Amino acid sequence: MGAVVSCIESVFRTIGNVLMAIVNGVGNILHAIISGIVSFFDIIIGFFTCGYCGRRRRMGGSRTMGRRRHHTTTTSRI
């Protein structure tokens, strides 16, 4: 009798594992799709705000694109 109960328990455990694998697979697929959409919008927003489109520049930001500083050093004889 104990072997029958053990067999039924293992069948239910296997069914539970299969269902959890299906749920995890669907969750991973949805996560990948949502991450792809977020990355796409990040690229689009970065394109429109970084100066490539419409020649807009950030005001007050730490990034200075297109501006180069030339440092010159002078030496004097004493």
Distance bins in CASP14 RR format, pairs under 12 A and 6 or more apart:
PFRMAT RR
TARGET T0000
AUTHOR 0000-0000-0000
RMODE 2
METHOD distances of the structure
MODEL  1
1 7 0 0 0 0 0 1 0 0 0 0 0
1 8 0 0 0 0 0 1 0 0 0 0 0
2 8 0 0 0 0 1 0 0 0 0 0 0
2 9 0 0 0 0 1 0 0 0 0 0 0
2 10 0 0 0 0 0 1 0 0 0 0 0
3 9 0 0 0 0 0 1 0 0 0 0 0
3 10 0 0 0 0 0 1 0 0 0 0 0
4 10 0 0 0 0 0 1 0 0 0 0 0
4 11 0 0 0 0 0 1 0 0 0 0 0
5 11 0 0 0 0 0 1 0 0 0 0 0
5 12 0 0 0 0 0 1 0 0 0 0 0
6 12 0 0 0 0 0 1 0 0 0 0 0
6 13 0 0 0 0 0 1 0 0 0 0 0
7 13 0 0 0 0 0 1 0 0 0 0 0
7 14 0 0 0 0 0 1 0 0 0 0 0
8 14 0 0 0 0 0 1 0 0 0 0 0
8 15 0 0 0 0 0 1 0 0 0 0 0
9 15 0 0 0 0 0 1 0 0 0 0 0
9 16 0 0 0 0 0 1 0 0 0 0 0
10 16 0 0 0 0 0 1 0 0 0 0 0
10 17 0 0 0 0 0 1 0 0 0 0 0
11 17 0 0 0 0 0 1 0 0 0 0 0
11 18 0 0 0 0 0 1 0 0 0 0 0
12 18 0 0 0 0 0 1 0 0 0 0 0
12 19 0 0 0 0 0 1 0 0 0 0 0
13 19 0 0 0 0 0 1 0 0 0 0 0
13 20 0 0 0 0 0 1 0 0 0 0 0
14 20 0 0 0 0 0 1 0 0 0 0 0
14 21 0 0 0 0 0 1 0 0 0 0 0
15 21 0 0 0 0 0 1 0 0 0 0 0
15 22 0 0 0 0 0 1 0 0 0 0 0
16 22 0 0 0 0 1 0 0 0 0 0 0
16 23 0 0 0 0 1 0 0 0 0 0 0
16 24 0 0 0 0 0 1 0 0 0 0 0
17 23 0 0 0 0 0 1 0 0 0 0 0
17 24 0 0 0 0 0 1 0 0 0 0 0
18 24 0 0 0 0 0 1 0 0 0 0 0
18 25 0 0 0 0 0 1 0 0 0 0 0
19 25 0 0 0 0 0 1 0 0 0 0 0
19 26 0 0 0 0 0 1 0 0 0 0 0
20 26 0 0 0 0 0 1 0 0 0 0 0
20 27 0 0 0 0 0 1 0 0 0 0 0
21 27 0 0 0 0 0 1 0 0 0 0 0
21 28 0 0 0 0 0 1 0 0 0 0 0
22 28 0 0 0 0 0 1 0 0 0 0 0
22 29 0 0 0 0 0 1 0 0 0 0 0
23 29 0 0 0 0 0 1 0 0 0 0 0
23 30 0 0 0 0 0 1 0 0 0 0 0
24 30 0 0 0 0 0 1 0 0 0 0 0
24 31 0 0 0 0 0 1 0 0 0 0 0
25 31 0 0 0 0 1 0 0 0 0 0 0
25 32 0 0 0 0 1 0 0 0 0 0 0
26 32 0 0 0 0 0 1 0 0 0 0 0
26 33 0 0 0 0 0 1 0 0 0 0 0
27 33 0 0 0 0 1 0 0 0 0 0 0
27 34 0 0 0 0 1 0 0 0 0 0 0
27 35 0 0 0 0 0 1 0 0 0 0 0
28 34 0 0 0 0 0 1 0 0 0 0 0
28 35 0 0 0 0 0 1 0 0 0 0 0
29 35 0 0 0 0 0 1 0 0 0 0 0
29 36 0 0 0 0 0 1 0 0 0 0 0
30 36 0 0 0 0 0 1 0 0 0 0 0
30 37 0 0 0 0 0 1 0 0 0 0 0
31 37 0 0 0 0 0 1 0 0 0 0 0
31 38 0 0 0 0 0 1 0 0 0 0 0
32 38 0 0 0 0 0 1 0 0 0 0 0
32 39 0 0 0 0 0 1 0 0 0 0 0
33 39 0 0 0 0 0 1 0 0 0 0 0
33 40 0 0 0 0 0 1 0 0 0 0 0
34 40 0 0 0 0 0 1 0 0 0 0 0
34 41 0 0 0 0 0 1 0 0 0 0 0
35 41 0 0 0 0 0 1 0 0 0 0 0
35 42 0 0 0 0 0 1 0 0 0 0 0
36 42 0 0 0 0 1 0 0 0 0 0 0
36 43 0 0 0 0 1 0 0 0 0 0 0
37 43 0 0 0 0 0 1 0 0 0 0 0
37 44 0 0 0 0 0 1 0 0 0 0 0
38 44 0 0 0 0 0 1 0 0 0 0 0
38 45 0 0 0 0 0 1 0 0 0 0 0
39 45 0 0 0 0 0 1 0 0 0 0 0
39 46 0 0 0 0 0 1 0 0 0 0 0
40 46 0 0 0 0 0 1 0 0 0 0 0
40 47 0 0 0 0 0 1 0 0 0 0 0
41 47 0 0 0 0 0 1 0 0 0 0 0
41 48 0 0 0 0 0 1 0 0 0 0 0
42 48 0 0 0 0 0 1 0 0 0 0 0
42 49 0 0 0 0 0 1 0 0 0 0 0
42 50 0 0 0 0 0 1 0 0 0 0 0
43 49 0 0 0 0 0 1 0 0 0 0 0
43 50 0 0 0 0 0 1 0 0 0 0 0
43 52 0 0 0 0 0 1 0 0 0 0 0
44 50 0 0 0 0 0 1 0 0 0 0 0
44 52 0 0 0 0 0 1 0 0 0 0 0
44 53 0 0 0 0 1 0 0 0 0 0 0
45 52 0 0 0 0 0 1 0 0 0 0 0
45 53 0 0 0 0 0 1 0 0 0 0 0
46 52 0 0 0 0 1 0 0 0 0 0 0
46 53 0 0 0 0 1 0 0 0 0 0 0
46 56 0 0 0 0 0 1 0 0 0 0 0
46 58 0 0 0 0 0 1 0 0 0 0 0
46 63 0 0 0 0 0 1 0 0 0 0 0
47 53 1 0 0 1 0 0 0 0 0 0 0
47 54 0 0 0 0 0 1 0 0 0 0 0
47 56 0 0 0 0 0 1 0 0 0 0 0
48 54 0 0 0 0 1 0 0 0 0 0 0
48 55 0 0 0 0 0 1 0 0 0 0 0
48 56 1 0 0 1 0 0 0 0 0 0 0
49 55 0 0 0 0 0 1 0 0 0 0 0
49 56 1 0 0 1 0 0 0 0 0 0 0
49 57 0 0 0 0 1 0 0 0 0 0 0
49 58 1 0 0 1 0 0 0 0 0 0 0
49 59 0 0 0 0 0 1 0 0 0 0 0
49 61 0 0 0 0 0 1 0 0 0 0 0
49 63 0 0 0 0 0 1 0 0 0 0 0
49 65 0 0 0 0 0 1 0 0 0 0 0
50 56 0 0 0 0 1 0 0 0 0 0 0
50 57 0 0 0 0 1 0 0 0 0 0 0
50 58 1 0 0 1 0 0 0 0 0 0 0
50 61 0 0 0 0 0 1 0 0 0 0 0
50 63 0 0 0 0 1 0 0 0 0 0 0
50 65 1 0 0 1 0 0 0 0 0 0 0
50 66 0 0 0 0 0 1 0 0 0 0 0
51 57 1 0 0 1 0 0 0 0 0 0 0
51 58 0 0 0 0 1 0 0 0 0 0 0
51 63 0 0 0 0 0 1 0 0 0 0 0
51 65 1 0 0 1 0 0 0 0 0 0 0
51 66 0 0 0 0 1 0 0 0 0 0 0
52 65 0 0 0 0 1 0 0 0 0 0 0
55 65 0 0 0 0 0 1 0 0 0 0 0
55 66 0 0 0 0 0 1 0 0 0 0 0
56 65 0 0 0 0 0 1 0 0 0 0 0
57 63 0 0 0 0 1 0 0 0 0 0 0
57 64 0 0 0 0 1 0 0 0 0 0 0
57 65 1 0 0 1 0 0 0 0 0 0 0
57 66 0 0 0 0 1 0 0 0 0 0 0
57 67 0 0 0 0 1 0 0 0 0 0 0
58 64 0 0 0 0 1 0 0 0 0 0 0
58 65 0 0 0 0 1 0 0 0 0 0 0
58 66 0 0 0 0 0 1 0 0 0 0 0
58 67 0 0 0 0 0 1 0 0 0 0 0
61 67 0 0 0 0 0 1 0 0 0 0 0
END
